[in-house]
């Protein structure tokens, strides 16, 4: 009997897929073309939503895989739409890629199995939730959420819809980072005491700015209402397009941007993919900045730093340091056991892992629950800066006990017609 395609598979398995589907999905030789390429019926058809610099790179990484067919691209900016269409058409030697402005039109296509989402942070969770409700598997760039409430809504929606979700925290799939996390989890460092996570530069809270309004460009050039999405409405200015990472409505500052990598690795090292630190406090103006303490007493320290982005895990019997430039150091040195690891932090392996999970229906290494727990720690650290005081968090109830002010900050107003 012929192995079913993913679309056939999902039609036969209504609702959340059971654990019985965990056996590896193998494309039979009969499904391959004479030259060994995967036949069209067995490909994962995809659409790309948000195709700036990062989105273009990840889309390219996806298209390197023969079992992927990118069929449409979507962006609210006309120049990016056209550039992405040109890239896809050149790759496949055709003119078939359809450019779209509104991602809801993409999600309405029954022939699309999965989506890549690489919009700005403001859109990541909302677009992912809409994609899951539409039955699409999701590879979403980081930071994956803008608030704590978005993270919980995202994880719950993914679980309810039975879709595959992989966050683009690619360091989880890179050998030297995984080795460092495995050392910590294995007990090779003794009892863990301190996890240090760099915030890339000086850790600061995100700010607001209000540039003078400018005439609204044609929708084919910039669809402004869709660019704003769930964020508060404001008059158009090209400054927002250039500096959105510096604005609180659109991005969570250095902790959110870089913590989505380094705090996430600390969570992985702790084996804490289903929890978050419980106590948060500001501890200094330089170097060590914010201490996040888990219920078991282990400290996660967010630190100022400079490239290369790094983490360091310390226990009672040893430590490990690893960074983006390929450096890895252990104490004692014997823990490395002559291992050699490459440099860089490519996304290709992480992308391939996502595609494999689409086929096997196994949970990815950067799944929605793990992702939202890491980002919860980042969001609370930002709140410590904003409120100027320590915070206590209940990771089971996911609330700040007896702290109405902090609890209100778990949410943000979502602009109609969008909803979580």
N, C-alpha and C positions, 0 to 999 in steps of 0.2 A: 504494500500500500504506500502511495506516495506521501512523503512528509508534507503536512499542510503549510501554506504560507502563513505569515503572521496575521494577515487580514482574515483568512479562513479560520485560523486558530482562535482569534478573538470572537468571531461570530459564534463559534461552538462553545465558548466559555464565558457566558454572560456573568457580569459582576466580577468580584475580586477573584483572581486566579488562585487556585489552591496550591499547596506545597507539592502536590503530585506532579506539577508541571516543571519541576526543578531539573529534570534530566536534560542534558545538553541537546541543543537543536543542531542537527547535522544536515547540511544541504547535500542530498544524494548526488552521485556523479551524473545521474541521468538528468538532473536539473541544471547542469552546467553546459555551457556552449562548447563547441569543438575545441576552442582555444583555451579552455579552462576558466573563462570568465563566468560569473554568476548570471544565470538567465534572468530576464526582466521580471518574471513571475516570482522570483525568489529574492528580489532586491527589497531593501527598506527604502521606501519613497519618503522624501523629507522636504520640508520647507524651512527657510531661514527667516527669522524675525529679528530685525536689528542687525545692520550689516556695516558698522563702522570698522575701525581698525581691528579690534579684537574679534568682532563678528566675522569679518572677512577671513581672518586667520583660521578660526575654528571651522568655518564653512569649508575652507580649503582642506583642512585636516580630515573632515568627514568625507569629502569627495575623493580623497586618496584611496578609500576603501571600495573595492569592486562591488560589494554588495549594497552600496548606497547609490540612490538616484535622487539628486537634488532637482526638484521640479518647479519650485517657485521661490521667489525672494520677496521680502516685505520690509519696507522702511518708510517712515514718514518724511524722509528727506529725499528729494528727487535725484540728486547727484549720486547718492549712495545706492539707490535702487538701480539706476542705470549701470553703475560700475559693477554691481553684483550680478546683474543679468548678463553683462558682457563676460564676466569671469566664468559663470556657469556655462553659457553657450560655447565659449572657447574650449572649455574642458571637455564637453561632450561632442563638440563639432556639429552643433545644431543651433537653431534659433527658437527652441521650444520653451525655454524658461519664461514663466510669466511673472512680471513685476507687479506687486500689489502695494497699496497704501495702508489699508485697514487689515490688521491681522485676523479679525473675525472672518473675513472672506476666506483667508487661508485655512482657518480651522474648520470651515464649513465644507471643505473638499473631502469627499469620502475616500479618495485615492491616496491620501497622505497618512502614513503610519506614525511619523515622529516629527518633532520640530526642534530646531535649535533656537534658543532665545538669548540674544546678546544686545538687548536694549540697554538703557541706563538703569541704575539700581531702582529707581522709582517704579519701574514697570515690571521688574523680574517676577515678583511673587504673583501679582495680579494676572499677568499674561500666562504664567505657569498654571495657575488655578483654572483659567478659562480653557487652556489646552487640555488639562486633565479631564475636565467635564466634557470636552469634545472627543475624548477617547484617544488622544494622541500621547505617545511617549515623549519625554522631554529631556533635552540636554540644556540646562540653563546656566548662563554665566554667573559669576559672583560679583559683588555680594548678593546673595539670593533673596534677601528680605530687607525691608526698610523699617519694620517695627517687630516687636515681639508677637503681637497679635497676628501679623501676616505670616510669621513662621508657623504658628500653631495651625492657622487655617490652611496653609500650604500642606503641611504634613498630614493633616486629617483628610484633606481632599484627595491627596495621592493614595492614601490607604483605602479610602472609600471607593475610589474609581478603579483601583487595581492597575493603574498605569505605572510605567517605569520612569523614575526621575533620577537624573544624575546631575549634581551641581558641578560646575567647572573648577573645582578645587583640585587641580591636576597633581599637586604635590603628593596627594594620597596614593597616586599610582606610579610615583618615581622611586626607584630602588633605594637610593640613599636615605630618603625621608622615611620610607617604610621600614628600613633597617633600624633607624634611630627609634622609631615608635615601637617596633618589636622588642628592642632591647629594654625599653622602659616597661612594657607590658609583661615581659618574660620573667622579670625579677633579677635580671643580670646586673642591674644597677643597685640592687638592694631595695629597701623600702623607699619609694619615691617621696621626696621632700619638696622640691621646687621645680616648676616648669617656667621657663622664661620665653616670652613670645615678643618678637620685635614688631613695633608699630610703623616702621619705615619712616624715618625722619622724626621730627618733634610731634608728639601726640597732642592734637588739639581737637576741640569740639568743632563740628561744622557750624557755619554761620549763615546769616541771611544777607542778601544785598538786593537792591531795587534799582536797576538801571533805568534810564529814561525810556518810555515807550517809543517804539518805532512803527512805521506803517507795516501792516500785516502783509507778508508776501503771498503770492498765489498758492493755493493748496497743493498744486502739483510740485511746487518747490519746497514748501514746508507745511505740513498739515499740523498747525499749531495746537489745536484742541486735542488731537491724538498724541502729540508730543508731550503735552502736560499730563494727559491721562488721569490717573487717580489723584494727582496732586492738586492743590488749590489753584483756581484760575488766576492768571495775572496777565497783564498786557504783554504783547510780543516784544522781545528785544533779542537781537543776535548774541548779546552777552550771555544769555542763558545757555545757548547752544555751545558757546566756547567754554564757559566756566561752571557748568552744572555740577561738577564734582566739588565745588566750593560752597554749594548752597544746601542748607539743611532740608529743604523740601525734596531734593533730588538725590542726595547722597549722604552717607553717615560719617564722613570724615575719615581720617587715617585709620582709626580703630576698625571701622566697618570695612574699609577697602582692604587693608593689609591683615587685619585680624581674621578675615574670612579665610586666609591661608594659615597664619601662624597660630592663632587661637584654635583653629580647626585641627592642626597637627597636635597641639597639646591635648586636646580632647581625645584624639586618637591614641596618643601615648598613655593616657589615663584609662583607656577603655571606657570612656564616659559618653558614648554616643547616645545614651538615653537619659542624660542628666546634664546639669550645668553647675558652676560654682554657686555657693550659697551666701557668701559675704563679700562685699566689694567696698574698697576704700581707696582714697587718693593718698599717696605716700610721699610725693616729692615733685619738684619742679624740673628736674633733669635726671636722666638715667632711668632708674626705677620710678614709674609713675603711678600705676594702679595695681593694687594687690587684690586678687580674686581668690578666695579660699573655698575649697570644696568641703563637703560635710565631714570627710575623713581627715581634714587638717592639711592636705597638700595645698601649697600656694602656687597659683598661676600669676606671674608678674608680667604686666605689660610694660615694655621699656621703650624709651627713645632709642633710635639707632640710625644707621646709615647703611646703604647698600654694601654687601649683599644681604638680602633678607634672611634672617636666621631664627632658629629655635635652639634651646639648650635645656636638657632634662638632667636633673641631679638627684641621686639617691644616696643612701647611707654607705654604699659600697662602690660608687662610681658615677660617671657622668658621660653624656654624649652631646656634642655640638654639631650642627649641620646647617649649611646655607645654600643659597642659590648659585654660588660660583663653583660648587662641587666640593667644597671643603667639608671634611668630616673628621672630628677628633673625638677620641674616647679616653677616659681614665677609668681603669688602667688601659694602656695602649693595646694590650693583648685582646681586648674585646673586638677589635677590628679583624683579627685573625687573617691578615693579609688580603682582606677584601679590597677591591677597586671598584669605584663607582664613577659614572660619567658626570659631566658638567651640565649646566642648563636646567630648564624646567619645562620641557616640551609638553604639549597637550595631546599629542598623537596617541600615546598609550592609553590615556584616560578616555579619549574618544572611542578607541577600539573596545575598551572595557564596557562602555555604554552600549555599543552596538551588540556586543555579545549578550548583554543582559536583556536587550530587546528581544533577542531570539530565544534565550533560555527562560526568561521571566524571573530570573533571580534578582535579588535586591542588589543594587550597585554599592560600591564602597563609599560613595558620597551620596547616600540616599537622603530623602527629604527629612526624616526624623533626625538623623545625625547632623544634617546641615542646620536645621532650625535650632538645635541645642547649642551648637557652636556660636551661631549668630546671636542667640539670646545673651550669651556672655558679653559679646561685643556691644550690643545695644545697652545693656545695663552699665557697662563701663562708660559709655557715652553719657548716660544719665547721671552718673557720679560727677562727671565734669560739669554738666549743665546745672545740676542742683547744688553742687558744692558741699555734698555731705555723703557719708557712708550709706549703703543700702543692704538690706537683708532680703534674700530671695528664697522662696520655697520652690525647689525644682520639681516637686511632685504635684502640687496644686498650681504651679506656675503663676504665682502672685507674690506681691510684697506684703507680708503679714502686717496688718494694721497701718498701712501707709497709703492713704487715699491719693495723695499727690503723685507718688510714683506709679501706682496702679493705673491712673489715668493716662500716664505716658506710655503704657504698653500699646496703646492704640493711636491712630491718627484718623481724622475725618477723611472719608473716601468720597471723592467728587462723583456725583451722578453722571452717567448711568452705571458706573463701575461698582462692583461689590465683590467681597471676598467669599 
